[in-house]
């Protein structure tokens, strides 16, 4: 680091399993280091591929004390020897090296599970990146993303945005930023609906809605248009999986009051109410079959299938057929 620069924390722990938040935390740490030393390098390795000797080589100061960030990814999979090396280094870190450990908080081994507590005790700067699962927390995330982009959003607008986009944080963040850019910065429900008018047919969640309704022709049309404009395969697959799983959970809970079921299921009332309407025509056998289909699709779009476009089209047809019982 530059001698005149303010000292930066040498140890960072990124704790959680939300990919977008983890990615941002790593980038923020690297940016802070490079503000002090523009030439600082980043070396990133998965813990399962990192040995203790490799770690010591990466964190050893060089003759000229060049700034470096060493990121250990998926540290919940770390081996005992490597965990011991990380903790030994954390007790006396080098001034010119920033060690950043990304950890879910769990782990298969005793050493892996103990690592976060050991790093906290050593004084690591901790960034929490837990999955956002509660509706209220997702609404808070939307509000924060709009503020991050320089705008404001009211509660009705935030709910409408969640309804239109779904729960994927990357898509929520991108849409929030685009809404602020396309408006005067003040976003309400009307602004969200206007933005999505004419675009709904190209989101993964709109494809999913047509699929769970059993409308094969409309589902295929929406899917092909979504693929044509570049909606990522994985987002469409995730939307299909979310729709099927939501209907399955709501169906299993019975025809209760959506406001009461919301708390039990961990969903907002509007999502429960919507799923209750979509559940008509779905029986247990169809839902079981569809759960298997979306599980296979998840693997297909992540590399198991030679042609992800074809895998999505086949899944859409099979899911729509499951709804109709054919």
N, C-alpha and C positions, 0 to 999 in steps of 0.2 A: 504494500500500500504506500501511497505517497506520504512522506514524513510529516507534511503539513496538514494532512487530512485528519479529521476527527476519527478516533478509533471506532471500528465497527464491531458488533458482536461476532465472535469467532465461531459460535455454535448456534445452529438454527434447527428447530424440530418442527416439521410440518406434519400435523397429526390429524388423521381422518381419511375418508375414502371418497370424497367428492372430486372427480377429475378436474372440473373447471376451476374450483377454488385452489386445488393443489398446484395446478399449472400457473395460476396467478401468483401464488405465494413464492414459487421458485423464481418466476420472472422478476418479482419485486425485490427479492434478495439479490439477484444478479445485478439488477439496475442500481441498487444502493451501493454495491461493491464497485461497480464501474463508474459511479459518480466520483468515487474517491480515487479509483485507478482505472482509467478508460481501457487499459490493455489487459485487464484481468481475464483469465480464461475460465471456462466452465468445463469440468469433466463430470459426466453423469454415467453411473453404472448401477445395474440392479444388484441388490444385496446378495442374491443367489449366485451371481457371477463374480463376486468380490472376495478375495482371500485376504487374510491379515497382512501378508507381505505386500500385496498390491496396495492396500490402504496406506501402510506406512510410507511406501514410495510416493504416493500421491500427496500426502500431507506433509512430507518432509520439506522444510524451507530450502530454497535454492540459494546459490551464492549471491544473487542480486535481489533476493526477496520479492520476486514478481508476485503480484496478487493472483489468487486462484480461488475458485469456488469448487468444492468437491461435493457433488450431490449423490447420496446413496438412496436409490429408489427401492420401494417395496421392502423396507427394512424389517417388516414382520416375517420375512423369509430368511433372515440372516442366520448364518451358522454360528455356533458357540465361539469358535476361535476369532471370527471376525467381530462378533459382538464385544468380546473382551478387548480387542484392539481399539474399537470405537470408544469404549468407555475409558480405556487407558489414555487415549489421545485427548478425550474430553477433559481429563483432569489437568492437562497442561497443553492447551492448544497453541499453535504457532500464530504469531501476529499477522503474518502475510497470507494465511489460509483460512477460508471460511468453510466449515464443514456443515453441510445441510443434509439432514436425515429425514426422509419421507416415510411415514409409518402409519398404518391404519389404526393402531392402538391394540390390535390383537396379536396373534402369533401362534405358531404351532409348537414352538419350543419355549422352555423356561427363559432362556437367554433373550429370545426375541421379545417375549412379553415384558421382560424387565427393562428393556432398553429405553422406552420413553421416560420412565420414572428416573432412571439413572441420568439421562440427559437433562431433565428438569433440575435435578439436584446439582448438576454441574453448572447450572446457570444458563442453559440454552434459552434463546428467544423462541417462544412457542407460538405457532400460528394454527388455530383450530380450523379444520376443513371437513367437518362431519357432514354426512349426507343430509340434505334438507328434505324431510319427510312430512312435516306437519303443514297443513294448509296455511296457518297463520304465518309460519316461517317463510313459506314460498311467497306469500303476499308481501312480507317485509323485504324479501330479496328483490322482488319486482320494483318496489319503491326505491330501494337502494340503487338499483341499476339505472333507474330513470334519473335520480339525483346525480349519479356518476356521470351521466351523459349531459347534465346541465339543465334538466327539466323537472317538472313536478307532475304527480299523478294522484287523483283522488281514489277513494276506496272502490267506487263503482268501476272506475277505469282499470284498477288493478285486478279486480275480479273478472272483468271482461277479457282482459289480456290473458289471464290464466285459463279461462274458458276456451279462448281461441287457439292458444298455443300449446297448452298442456304443462307438463312438469319438467321437461328437459331444460336444465339451467342454461345451456349454451344457446338454445333457441330463444328462451326468454330474454337473455341478455342481448342477443342480436336484435330481436324485435323491439325491445325497449329503446335501444340506441337509435334504431331506424325511425321509430315514432317521434322521438325528440328531434331528430334531424329534419323530418318531414313536416313538423308542426312548429308552432311558435314556442314550444317547450311545455305548455300546459296541456296535459293529457287527461281526458275524461272518457266515459264509456262511449260517447258518440264518436270521438276521435279514433278509438280502437276499432269500433264497428266499421267506420268509413275506410280505415286503413286496410282492413281484412276483406272488405267487400270486393269481389272479383279475384281475391287471392286465396280464399278459403279452400278452393278446390285444389290448390297446389301444396297444401300442408299434409304432413303424414296423418294428422289427427282427422282431417276431413276425409282422406281415403279410408281410414279406419271406420268412420261413421257410416260410410256407404257399404262397407263390407259387413259390419254387424247388422245392418238393416237388411242384408241379403240381396242388395241390388247389384248384381254382378256387372251389368253393362256400365252403370255409372261409376262403380268402383274401378273397373279397368280403365275407363276414360280418365278419371282423376289420377290414377297411378301413372299412366303414360305421360300425362301432362306434367306431373310432379317430376318424373325422371327426365323429361325433356328440358326443364328449366334448372335441373341440377340439385333437387332436394336429395340430401345424402340417403343412401340405401338404409343405413343403420337407424336413421330417424323415423323412416316409414315403418321399418320392422318393429321399432320400440313402440310406436303409436298403435300398431296392430296388437302387440302383446299387452299393452296397457288397457286397451279397450276390452279384450277378451277376459283378462284377469279381473278387471273391474266388474264386468257383468257377472262373472262367476262368484265373486265375493258378495256382491249385492244380492244375487239370487239365493245364495246359501243363507243370507241373513234374514230372508223373508220379506213380506210386504209391509214392513213397519213404517212409522213416521220418519221421513228423511232427516229431520232435525235430530231425532233421537238416535238413528242409526249412524249418523255422521261421526259422533263421538266414538262409538264402538269400532267403526271401520277405519277411523283416521282419515276421513275424506270430508271435503266441504259438502254441505247439504245439497248444493246445486248439482254436484257430481253424482251423488246418490240418487237424486230425483231423475236425472238424465238416464242413469244406468237402469233404473227400474222400468223406464219406458222402453229402453233398448232390449231388455231381457225378454220381452214378449216374443214367443216363438223359439226361444232357446231352451232346450231341455238338458238334463245332466249329461246324457251321452254326447250330445253335440258339443257341449262346453269342454268335456274331457278330451274329445278328439281335437278340438281347436287349441287347447292348451299344449298338446303335443306338437301341433303344427307350428305354433309361434315359437316354441322352443327350438325346433329344427331350423326355422327361418333365421333365428338369431345367429345360429352357427353358420348358416349358408351365407349371410351377408357379411360375415366377418372372415370369409375365406374358404369355408368348406365347399361352397359351390363354385363351379367354374364360371358361371354367368349369374351375377347377382340380380340383374334385371329379370332374367327368366325365373329365378327362384322367387322373387317377389310376385311376379304375375301368377305363377303356379299357386303360391300360397293364398293370394287374394281369391282365386277361383275356388280353391278347396274350402276356404273359410266361409265364403258366401254360400257354397253348396251345403256346408254343415248346418248353417242357419235354416235353410229350406228343407233340410232332411234328405236331400237327393245325393 
